[in-house]
């Protein structure tokens, strides 16, 4: 199974010429050019400067089409797309922060475990690892 990064890379790979993209979206090629001029979509370019649309571009064009069909003007579409992108960025930040919280919780758990292990045995200058090793071996006496 592909990783999310591979899937994302496949979605953003420029593949479709403007005529194919327009057909996939049920739009006229000139409409796609207007959307590009307005900054609604930013297709890649081939070496010969031909517009190439990715699957992500096609999905975005479908969304633009649905929004305009609902009567939203292009300025409104720009705002909606901008807010949507910002929400996705915030979601990614939240996911990163949650992962960091899990890391910190694991570190706290490990620290608390070390404190408990150290407190279980009489202090004789041993490291927590040595105390744990002795504890796991059944050595619970004061002897080293």
Chimera marker file (.cmm) of the C-alpha trace (Angstrom):
<marker_set name="trace">
<marker id="1" x="0.000" y="0.000" z="0.000" r="1" g="1" b="0" radius="0.5"/>
<marker id="2" x="1.328" y="3.452" z="-0.900" r="1" g="1" b="0" radius="0.5"/>
<marker id="3" x="2.187" y="5.925" z="1.824" r="1" g="1" b="0" radius="0.5"/>
<marker id="4" x="0.146" y="9.159" z="2.076" r="1" g="1" b="0" radius="0.5"/>
<marker id="5" x="3.105" y="11.030" z="0.574" r="1" g="1" b="0" radius="0.5"/>
<marker id="6" x="3.129" y="8.764" z="-2.499" r="1" g="1" b="0" radius="0.5"/>
<marker id="7" x="-0.638" y="9.156" z="-2.919" r="1" g="1" b="0" radius="0.5"/>
<marker id="8" x="-0.312" y="12.924" z="-2.593" r="1" g="1" b="0" radius="0.5"/>
<marker id="9" x="2.521" y="12.945" z="-5.148" r="1" g="1" b="0" radius="0.5"/>
<marker id="10" x="0.394" y="10.936" z="-7.597" r="1" g="1" b="0" radius="0.5"/>
<marker id="11" x="-2.522" y="13.368" z="-7.134" r="1" g="1" b="0" radius="0.5"/>
<marker id="12" x="-0.326" y="16.371" z="-7.918" r="1" g="1" b="0" radius="0.5"/>
<marker id="13" x="1.550" y="14.923" z="-10.899" r="1" g="1" b="0" radius="0.5"/>
<marker id="14" x="0.685" y="16.958" z="-14.039" r="1" g="1" b="0" radius="0.5"/>
<marker id="15" x="-0.913" y="14.561" z="-16.526" r="1" g="1" b="0" radius="0.5"/>
<marker id="16" x="-3.800" y="16.014" z="-18.504" r="1" g="1" b="0" radius="0.5"/>
<marker id="17" x="-3.634" y="18.495" z="-21.372" r="1" g="1" b="0" radius="0.5"/>
<marker id="18" x="-6.191" y="21.292" z="-21.208" r="1" g="1" b="0" radius="0.5"/>
<marker id="19" x="-8.563" y="19.619" z="-23.694" r="1" g="1" b="0" radius="0.5"/>
<marker id="20" x="-8.653" y="16.410" z="-21.642" r="1" g="1" b="0" radius="0.5"/>
<marker id="21" x="-8.966" y="18.292" z="-18.343" r="1" g="1" b="0" radius="0.5"/>
<marker id="22" x="-11.829" y="20.370" z="-19.740" r="1" g="1" b="0" radius="0.5"/>
<marker id="23" x="-13.615" y="17.245" z="-20.933" r="1" g="1" b="0" radius="0.5"/>
<marker id="24" x="-13.121" y="15.505" z="-17.571" r="1" g="1" b="0" radius="0.5"/>
<marker id="25" x="-14.629" y="18.532" z="-15.819" r="1" g="1" b="0" radius="0.5"/>
<marker id="26" x="-17.405" y="19.192" z="-18.312" r="1" g="1" b="0" radius="0.5"/>
<marker id="27" x="-16.038" y="22.671" z="-18.987" r="1" g="1" b="0" radius="0.5"/>
<marker id="28" x="-14.762" y="24.573" z="-21.990" r="1" g="1" b="0" radius="0.5"/>
<marker id="29" x="-10.954" y="24.919" z="-22.253" r="1" g="1" b="0" radius="0.5"/>
<marker id="30" x="-11.361" y="28.706" z="-22.228" r="1" g="1" b="0" radius="0.5"/>
<marker id="31" x="-13.089" y="28.424" z="-18.840" r="1" g="1" b="0" radius="0.5"/>
<marker id="32" x="-10.005" y="26.649" z="-17.476" r="1" g="1" b="0" radius="0.5"/>
<marker id="33" x="-7.815" y="29.436" z="-18.855" r="1" g="1" b="0" radius="0.5"/>
<marker id="34" x="-10.003" y="32.048" z="-17.123" r="1" g="1" b="0" radius="0.5"/>
<marker id="35" x="-9.801" y="30.102" z="-13.850" r="1" g="1" b="0" radius="0.5"/>
<marker id="36" x="-6.024" y="30.041" z="-14.217" r="1" g="1" b="0" radius="0.5"/>
<marker id="37" x="-5.926" y="33.809" z="-14.861" r="1" g="1" b="0" radius="0.5"/>
<marker id="38" x="-8.056" y="34.372" z="-11.738" r="1" g="1" b="0" radius="0.5"/>
<marker id="39" x="-5.688" y="32.196" z="-9.684" r="1" g="1" b="0" radius="0.5"/>
<marker id="40" x="-8.261" y="29.491" z="-9.013" r="1" g="1" b="0" radius="0.5"/>
<marker id="41" x="-6.113" y="26.752" z="-10.495" r="1" g="1" b="0" radius="0.5"/>
<marker id="42" x="-2.417" y="26.574" z="-11.277" r="1" g="1" b="0" radius="0.5"/>
<marker id="43" x="-1.663" y="23.776" z="-13.750" r="1" g="1" b="0" radius="0.5"/>
<marker id="44" x="1.854" y="22.578" z="-14.350" r="1" g="1" b="0" radius="0.5"/>
<marker id="45" x="3.619" y="23.127" z="-17.633" r="1" g="1" b="0" radius="0.5"/>
<marker id="46" x="5.405" y="20.777" z="-19.994" r="1" g="1" b="0" radius="0.5"/>
<marker id="47" x="8.798" y="21.585" z="-21.475" r="1" g="1" b="0" radius="0.5"/>
<marker id="48" x="6.930" y="23.021" z="-24.450" r="1" g="1" b="0" radius="0.5"/>
<marker id="49" x="4.882" y="25.229" z="-22.075" r="1" g="1" b="0" radius="0.5"/>
<marker id="50" x="1.670" y="23.197" z="-22.549" r="1" g="1" b="0" radius="0.5"/>
<marker id="51" x="-0.683" y="23.318" z="-19.565" r="1" g="1" b="0" radius="0.5"/>
<marker id="52" x="-0.814" y="19.991" z="-17.744" r="1" g="1" b="0" radius="0.5"/>
<marker id="53" x="-3.463" y="19.406" z="-15.088" r="1" g="1" b="0" radius="0.5"/>
<marker id="54" x="-3.053" y="16.982" z="-12.192" r="1" g="1" b="0" radius="0.5"/>
<marker id="55" x="-5.743" y="14.869" z="-10.563" r="1" g="1" b="0" radius="0.5"/>
<marker id="56" x="-5.772" y="17.398" z="-7.704" r="1" g="1" b="0" radius="0.5"/>
<marker id="57" x="-6.382" y="20.159" z="-10.278" r="1" g="1" b="0" radius="0.5"/>
<marker id="58" x="-9.272" y="18.157" z="-11.761" r="1" g="1" b="0" radius="0.5"/>
<marker id="59" x="-10.799" y="17.713" z="-8.292" r="1" g="1" b="0" radius="0.5"/>
<marker id="60" x="-10.389" y="21.432" z="-7.623" r="1" g="1" b="0" radius="0.5"/>
<marker id="61" x="-12.042" y="22.273" z="-10.969" r="1" g="1" b="0" radius="0.5"/>
<marker id="62" x="-14.973" y="19.996" z="-10.091" r="1" g="1" b="0" radius="0.5"/>
<marker id="63" x="-15.350" y="21.868" z="-6.793" r="1" g="1" b="0" radius="0.5"/>
<marker id="64" x="-15.172" y="25.226" z="-8.581" r="1" g="1" b="0" radius="0.5"/>
<marker id="65" x="-17.854" y="24.002" z="-10.992" r="1" g="1" b="0" radius="0.5"/>
<marker id="66" x="-20.139" y="22.922" z="-8.138" r="1" g="1" b="0" radius="0.5"/>
<marker id="67" x="-19.682" y="26.252" z="-6.364" r="1" g="1" b="0" radius="0.5"/>
<marker id="68" x="-20.376" y="28.321" z="-9.479" r="1" g="1" b="0" radius="0.5"/>
<marker id="69" x="-23.399" y="26.120" z="-10.274" r="1" g="1" b="0" radius="0.5"/>
<marker id="70" x="-24.717" y="27.091" z="-6.822" r="1" g="1" b="0" radius="0.5"/>
<marker id="71" x="-24.517" y="30.731" z="-7.873" r="1" g="1" b="0" radius="0.5"/>
<marker id="72" x="-21.297" y="31.686" z="-6.099" r="1" g="1" b="0" radius="0.5"/>
<marker id="73" x="-19.273" y="34.220" z="-8.080" r="1" g="1" b="0" radius="0.5"/>
<marker id="74" x="-15.548" y="33.749" z="-8.704" r="1" g="1" b="0" radius="0.5"/>
<marker id="75" x="-14.554" y="36.142" z="-5.907" r="1" g="1" b="0" radius="0.5"/>
<marker id="76" x="-16.609" y="34.014" z="-3.516" r="1" g="1" b="0" radius="0.5"/>
<marker id="77" x="-15.046" y="30.846" z="-4.887" r="1" g="1" b="0" radius="0.5"/>
<marker id="78" x="-11.578" y="32.306" z="-4.257" r="1" g="1" b="0" radius="0.5"/>
<marker id="79" x="-12.509" y="33.021" z="-0.625" r="1" g="1" b="0" radius="0.5"/>
<marker id="80" x="-14.021" y="29.580" z="-0.107" r="1" g="1" b="0" radius="0.5"/>
<marker id="81" x="-10.976" y="27.836" z="-1.580" r="1" g="1" b="0" radius="0.5"/>
<marker id="82" x="-8.646" y="29.982" z="0.523" r="1" g="1" b="0" radius="0.5"/>
<marker id="83" x="-10.550" y="29.165" z="3.715" r="1" g="1" b="0" radius="0.5"/>
<marker id="84" x="-10.588" y="25.487" z="2.792" r="1" g="1" b="0" radius="0.5"/>
<marker id="85" x="-6.815" y="25.453" z="2.249" r="1" g="1" b="0" radius="0.5"/>
<marker id="86" x="-6.227" y="27.245" z="5.553" r="1" g="1" b="0" radius="0.5"/>
<marker id="87" x="-8.468" y="24.718" z="7.325" r="1" g="1" b="0" radius="0.5"/>
<marker id="88" x="-6.455" y="21.852" z="5.799" r="1" g="1" b="0" radius="0.5"/>
<marker id="89" x="-3.211" y="23.493" z="6.940" r="1" g="1" b="0" radius="0.5"/>
<marker id="90" x="-4.619" y="23.895" z="10.462" r="1" g="1" b="0" radius="0.5"/>
<marker id="91" x="-5.718" y="20.256" z="10.463" r="1" g="1" b="0" radius="0.5"/>
<marker id="92" x="-2.180" y="19.215" z="9.512" r="1" g="1" b="0" radius="0.5"/>
<marker id="93" x="-0.759" y="21.400" z="12.293" r="1" g="1" b="0" radius="0.5"/>
<marker id="94" x="-3.197" y="19.858" z="14.774" r="1" g="1" b="0" radius="0.5"/>
<marker id="95" x="-2.143" y="16.356" z="13.687" r="1" g="1" b="0" radius="0.5"/>
<marker id="96" x="1.522" y="17.292" z="14.204" r="1" g="1" b="0" radius="0.5"/>
<marker id="97" x="0.766" y="18.738" z="17.636" r="1" g="1" b="0" radius="0.5"/>
<marker id="98" x="-1.178" y="15.619" z="18.631" r="1" g="1" b="0" radius="0.5"/>
<marker id="99" x="1.780" y="13.469" z="17.601" r="1" g="1" b="0" radius="0.5"/>
<marker id="100" x="4.093" y="15.669" z="19.689" r="1" g="1" b="0" radius="0.5"/>
<marker id="101" x="1.728" y="15.371" z="22.670" r="1" g="1" b="0" radius="0.5"/>
<marker id="102" x="1.844" y="11.563" z="22.340" r="1" g="1" b="0" radius="0.5"/>
<marker id="103" x="5.657" y="11.696" z="22.290" r="1" g="1" b="0" radius="0.5"/>
<marker id="104" x="5.703" y="13.854" z="25.411" r="1" g="1" b="0" radius="0.5"/>
<marker id="105" x="3.171" y="11.627" z="27.170" r="1" g="1" b="0" radius="0.5"/>
<marker id="106" x="5.383" y="8.621" z="26.415" r="1" g="1" b="0" radius="0.5"/>
<marker id="107" x="8.399" y="10.461" z="27.810" r="1" g="1" b="0" radius="0.5"/>
<marker id="108" x="6.468" y="11.369" z="30.971" r="1" g="1" b="0" radius="0.5"/>
<marker id="109" x="5.349" y="7.753" z="31.345" r="1" g="1" b="0" radius="0.5"/>
<marker id="110" x="8.939" y="6.547" z="30.931" r="1" g="1" b="0" radius="0.5"/>
<marker id="111" x="10.172" y="9.108" z="33.456" r="1" g="1" b="0" radius="0.5"/>
<marker id="112" x="7.516" y="8.122" z="36.004" r="1" g="1" b="0" radius="0.5"/>
<marker id="113" x="8.371" y="4.460" z="35.514" r="1" g="1" b="0" radius="0.5"/>
<marker id="114" x="12.051" y="5.200" z="36.157" r="1" g="1" b="0" radius="0.5"/>
<marker id="115" x="11.141" y="7.142" z="39.300" r="1" g="1" b="0" radius="0.5"/>
<marker id="116" x="9.011" y="4.250" z="40.605" r="1" g="1" b="0" radius="0.5"/>
<marker id="117" x="11.696" y="1.677" z="39.816" r="1" g="1" b="0" radius="0.5"/>
<marker id="118" x="14.325" y="3.742" z="41.539" r="1" g="1" b="0" radius="0.5"/>
<marker id="119" x="12.069" y="4.130" z="44.591" r="1" g="1" b="0" radius="0.5"/>
<marker id="120" x="11.392" y="0.374" z="44.777" r="1" g="1" b="0" radius="0.5"/>
<marker id="121" x="14.963" y="-0.548" z="45.624" r="1" g="1" b="0" radius="0.5"/>
<marker id="122" x="17.238" y="0.845" z="48.290" r="1" g="1" b="0" radius="0.5"/>
<marker id="123" x="19.448" y="3.545" z="46.867" r="1" g="1" b="0" radius="0.5"/>
<marker id="124" x="22.990" y="2.339" z="46.444" r="1" g="1" b="0" radius="0.5"/>
<marker id="125" x="24.190" y="4.468" z="43.565" r="1" g="1" b="0" radius="0.5"/>
<marker id="126" x="22.859" y="2.186" z="40.830" r="1" g="1" b="0" radius="0.5"/>
<marker id="127" x="21.338" y="3.562" z="37.675" r="1" g="1" b="0" radius="0.5"/>
<marker id="128" x="17.595" y="3.064" z="37.164" r="1" g="1" b="0" radius="0.5"/>
<marker id="129" x="18.453" y="0.535" z="34.446" r="1" g="1" b="0" radius="0.5"/>
<marker id="130" x="20.549" y="-1.517" z="36.893" r="1" g="1" b="0" radius="0.5"/>
<marker id="131" x="17.778" y="-1.367" z="39.505" r="1" g="1" b="0" radius="0.5"/>
<marker id="132" x="15.223" y="-2.489" z="36.910" r="1" g="1" b="0" radius="0.5"/>
<marker id="133" x="17.482" y="-5.297" z="35.725" r="1" g="1" b="0" radius="0.5"/>
<marker id="134" x="17.878" y="-6.533" z="39.295" r="1" g="1" b="0" radius="0.5"/>
<marker id="135" x="14.172" y="-6.164" z="39.960" r="1" g="1" b="0" radius="0.5"/>
<marker id="136" x="13.305" y="-8.196" z="36.851" r="1" g="1" b="0" radius="0.5"/>
<marker id="137" x="15.767" y="-10.875" z="37.927" r="1" g="1" b="0" radius="0.5"/>
<marker id="138" x="13.945" y="-11.140" z="41.241" r="1" g="1" b="0" radius="0.5"/>
<marker id="139" x="16.611" y="-9.373" z="43.296" r="1" g="1" b="0" radius="0.5"/>
<marker id="140" x="14.560" y="-7.304" z="45.743" r="1" g="1" b="0" radius="0.5"/>
<marker id="141" x="16.976" y="-7.372" z="48.658" r="1" g="1" b="0" radius="0.5"/>
<marker id="142" x="19.427" y="-4.715" z="49.729" r="1" g="1" b="0" radius="0.5"/>
<marker id="143" x="22.302" y="-6.669" z="48.173" r="1" g="1" b="0" radius="0.5"/>
<marker id="144" x="23.914" y="-5.402" z="44.946" r="1" g="1" b="0" radius="0.5"/>
<link id1="1" id2="2" r="1" g="1" b="0" radius="0.2"/>
<link id1="2" id2="3" r="1" g="1" b="0" radius="0.2"/>
<link id1="3" id2="4" r="1" g="1" b="0" radius="0.2"/>
<link id1="4" id2="5" r="1" g="1" b="0" radius="0.2"/>
<link id1="5" id2="6" r="1" g="1" b="0" radius="0.2"/>
<link id1="6" id2="7" r="1" g="1" b="0" radius="0.2"/>
<link id1="7" id2="8" r="1" g="1" b="0" radius="0.2"/>
<link id1="8" id2="9" r="1" g="1" b="0" radius="0.2"/>
<link id1="9" id2="10" r="1" g="1" b="0" radius="0.2"/>
<link id1="10" id2="11" r="1" g="1" b="0" radius="0.2"/>
<link id1="11" id2="12" r="1" g="1" b="0" radius="0.2"/>
<link id1="12" id2="13" r="1" g="1" b="0" radius="0.2"/>
<link id1="13" id2="14" r="1" g="1" b="0" radius="0.2"/>
<link id1="14" id2="15" r="1" g="1" b="0" radius="0.2"/>
<link id1="15" id2="16" r="1" g="1" b="0" radius="0.2"/>
<link id1="16" id2="17" r="1" g="1" b="0" radius="0.2"/>
<link id1="17" id2="18" r="1" g="1" b="0" radius="0.2"/>
<link id1="18" id2="19" r="1" g="1" b="0" radius="0.2"/>
<link id1="19" id2="20" r="1" g="1" b="0" radius="0.2"/>
<link id1="20" id2="21" r="1" g="1" b="0" radius="0.2"/>
<link id1="21" id2="22" r="1" g="1" b="0" radius="0.2"/>
<link id1="22" id2="23" r="1" g="1" b="0" radius="0.2"/>
<link id1="23" id2="24" r="1" g="1" b="0" radius="0.2"/>
<link id1="24" id2="25" r="1" g="1" b="0" radius="0.2"/>
<link id1="25" id2="26" r="1" g="1" b="0" radius="0.2"/>
<link id1="26" id2="27" r="1" g="1" b="0" radius="0.2"/>
<link id1="27" id2="28" r="1" g="1" b="0" radius="0.2"/>
<link id1="28" id2="29" r="1" g="1" b="0" radius="0.2"/>
<link id1="29" id2="30" r="1" g="1" b="0" radius="0.2"/>
<link id1="30" id2="31" r="1" g="1" b="0" radius="0.2"/>
<link id1="31" id2="32" r="1" g="1" b="0" radius="0.2"/>
<link id1="32" id2="33" r="1" g="1" b="0" radius="0.2"/>
<link id1="33" id2="34" r="1" g="1" b="0" radius="0.2"/>
<link id1="34" id2="35" r="1" g="1" b="0" radius="0.2"/>
<link id1="35" id2="36" r="1" g="1" b="0" radius="0.2"/>
<link id1="36" id2="37" r="1" g="1" b="0" radius="0.2"/>
<link id1="37" id2="38" r="1" g="1" b="0" radius="0.2"/>
<link id1="38" id2="39" r="1" g="1" b="0" radius="0.2"/>
<link id1="39" id2="40" r="1" g="1" b="0" radius="0.2"/>
<link id1="40" id2="41" r="1" g="1" b="0" radius="0.2"/>
<link id1="41" id2="42" r="1" g="1" b="0" radius="0.2"/>
<link id1="42" id2="43" r="1" g="1" b="0" radius="0.2"/>
<link id1="43" id2="44" r="1" g="1" b="0" radius="0.2"/>
<link id1="44" id2="45" r="1" g="1" b="0" radius="0.2"/>
<link id1="45" id2="46" r="1" g="1" b="0" radius="0.2"/>
<link id1="46" id2="47" r="1" g="1" b="0" radius="0.2"/>
<link id1="47" id2="48" r="1" g="1" b="0" radius="0.2"/>
<link id1="48" id2="49" r="1" g="1" b="0" radius="0.2"/>
<link id1="49" id2="50" r="1" g="1" b="0" radius="0.2"/>
<link id1="50" id2="51" r="1" g="1" b="0" radius="0.2"/>
<link id1="51" id2="52" r="1" g="1" b="0" radius="0.2"/>
<link id1="52" id2="53" r="1" g="1" b="0" radius="0.2"/>
<link id1="53" id2="54" r="1" g="1" b="0" radius="0.2"/>
<link id1="54" id2="55" r="1" g="1" b="0" radius="0.2"/>
<link id1="55" id2="56" r="1" g="1" b="0" radius="0.2"/>
<link id1="56" id2="57" r="1" g="1" b="0" radius="0.2"/>
<link id1="57" id2="58" r="1" g="1" b="0" radius="0.2"/>
<link id1="58" id2="59" r="1" g="1" b="0" radius="0.2"/>
<link id1="59" id2="60" r="1" g="1" b="0" radius="0.2"/>
<link id1="60" id2="61" r="1" g="1" b="0" radius="0.2"/>
<link id1="61" id2="62" r="1" g="1" b="0" radius="0.2"/>
<link id1="62" id2="63" r="1" g="1" b="0" radius="0.2"/>
<link id1="63" id2="64" r="1" g="1" b="0" radius="0.2"/>
<link id1="64" id2="65" r="1" g="1" b="0" radius="0.2"/>
<link id1="65" id2="66" r="1" g="1" b="0" radius="0.2"/>
<link id1="66" id2="67" r="1" g="1" b="0" radius="0.2"/>
<link id1="67" id2="68" r="1" g="1" b="0" radius="0.2"/>
<link id1="68" id2="69" r="1" g="1" b="0" radius="0.2"/>
<link id1="69" id2="70" r="1" g="1" b="0" radius="0.2"/>
<link id1="70" id2="71" r="1" g="1" b="0" radius="0.2"/>
<link id1="71" id2="72" r="1" g="1" b="0" radius="0.2"/>
<link id1="72" id2="73" r="1" g="1" b="0" radius="0.2"/>
<link id1="73" id2="74" r="1" g="1" b="0" radius="0.2"/>
<link id1="74" id2="75" r="1" g="1" b="0" radius="0.2"/>
<link id1="75" id2="76" r="1" g="1" b="0" radius="0.2"/>
<link id1="76" id2="77" r="1" g="1" b="0" radius="0.2"/>
<link id1="77" id2="78" r="1" g="1" b="0" radius="0.2"/>
<link id1="78" id2="79" r="1" g="1" b="0" radius="0.2"/>
<link id1="79" id2="80" r="1" g="1" b="0" radius="0.2"/>
<link id1="80" id2="81" r="1" g="1" b="0" radius="0.2"/>
<link id1="81" id2="82" r="1" g="1" b="0" radius="0.2"/>
<link id1="82" id2="83" r="1" g="1" b="0" radius="0.2"/>
<link id1="83" id2="84" r="1" g="1" b="0" radius="0.2"/>
<link id1="84" id2="85" r="1" g="1" b="0" radius="0.2"/>
<link id1="85" id2="86" r="1" g="1" b="0" radius="0.2"/>
<link id1="86" id2="87" r="1" g="1" b="0" radius="0.2"/>
<link id1="87" id2="88" r="1" g="1" b="0" radius="0.2"/>
<link id1="88" id2="89" r="1" g="1" b="0" radius="0.2"/>
<link id1="89" id2="90" r="1" g="1" b="0" radius="0.2"/>
<link id1="90" id2="91" r="1" g="1" b="0" radius="0.2"/>
<link id1="91" id2="92" r="1" g="1" b="0" radius="0.2"/>
<link id1="92" id2="93" r="1" g="1" b="0" radius="0.2"/>
<link id1="93" id2="94" r="1" g="1" b="0" radius="0.2"/>
<link id1="94" id2="95" r="1" g="1" b="0" radius="0.2"/>
<link id1="95" id2="96" r="1" g="1" b="0" radius="0.2"/>
<link id1="96" id2="97" r="1" g="1" b="0" radius="0.2"/>
<link id1="97" id2="98" r="1" g="1" b="0" radius="0.2"/>
<link id1="98" id2="99" r="1" g="1" b="0" radius="0.2"/>
<link id1="99" id2="100" r="1" g="1" b="0" radius="0.2"/>
<link id1="100" id2="101" r="1" g="1" b="0" radius="0.2"/>
<link id1="101" id2="102" r="1" g="1" b="0" radius="0.2"/>
<link id1="102" id2="103" r="1" g="1" b="0" radius="0.2"/>
<link id1="103" id2="104" r="1" g="1" b="0" radius="0.2"/>
<link id1="104" id2="105" r="1" g="1" b="0" radius="0.2"/>
<link id1="105" id2="106" r="1" g="1" b="0" radius="0.2"/>
<link id1="106" id2="107" r="1" g="1" b="0" radius="0.2"/>
<link id1="107" id2="108" r="1" g="1" b="0" radius="0.2"/>
<link id1="108" id2="109" r="1" g="1" b="0" radius="0.2"/>
<link id1="109" id2="110" r="1" g="1" b="0" radius="0.2"/>
<link id1="110" id2="111" r="1" g="1" b="0" radius="0.2"/>
<link id1="111" id2="112" r="1" g="1" b="0" radius="0.2"/>
<link id1="112" id2="113" r="1" g="1" b="0" radius="0.2"/>
<link id1="113" id2="114" r="1" g="1" b="0" radius="0.2"/>
<link id1="114" id2="115" r="1" g="1" b="0" radius="0.2"/>
<link id1="115" id2="116" r="1" g="1" b="0" radius="0.2"/>
<link id1="116" id2="117" r="1" g="1" b="0" radius="0.2"/>
<link id1="117" id2="118" r="1" g="1" b="0" radius="0.2"/>
<link id1="118" id2="119" r="1" g="1" b="0" radius="0.2"/>
<link id1="119" id2="120" r="1" g="1" b="0" radius="0.2"/>
<link id1="120" id2="121" r="1" g="1" b="0" radius="0.2"/>
<link id1="121" id2="122" r="1" g="1" b="0" radius="0.2"/>
<link id1="122" id2="123" r="1" g="1" b="0" radius="0.2"/>
<link id1="123" id2="124" r="1" g="1" b="0" radius="0.2"/>
<link id1="124" id2="125" r="1" g="1" b="0" radius="0.2"/>
<link id1="125" id2="126" r="1" g="1" b="0" radius="0.2"/>
<link id1="126" id2="127" r="1" g="1" b="0" radius="0.2"/>
<link id1="127" id2="128" r="1" g="1" b="0" radius="0.2"/>
<link id1="128" id2="129" r="1" g="1" b="0" radius="0.2"/>
<link id1="129" id2="130" r="1" g="1" b="0" radius="0.2"/>
<link id1="130" id2="131" r="1" g="1" b="0" radius="0.2"/>
<link id1="131" id2="132" r="1" g="1" b="0" radius="0.2"/>
<link id1="132" id2="133" r="1" g="1" b="0" radius="0.2"/>
<link id1="133" id2="134" r="1" g="1" b="0" radius="0.2"/>
<link id1="134" id2="135" r="1" g="1" b="0" radius="0.2"/>
<link id1="135" id2="136" r="1" g="1" b="0" radius="0.2"/>
<link id1="136" id2="137" r="1" g="1" b="0" radius="0.2"/>
<link id1="137" id2="138" r="1" g="1" b="0" radius="0.2"/>
<link id1="138" id2="139" r="1" g="1" b="0" radius="0.2"/>
<link id1="139" id2="140" r="1" g="1" b="0" radius="0.2"/>
<link id1="140" id2="141" r="1" g="1" b="0" radius="0.2"/>
<link id1="141" id2="142" r="1" g="1" b="0" radius="0.2"/>
<link id1="142" id2="143" r="1" g="1" b="0" radius="0.2"/>
<link id1="143" id2="144" r="1" g="1" b="0" radius="0.2"/>
</marker_set>
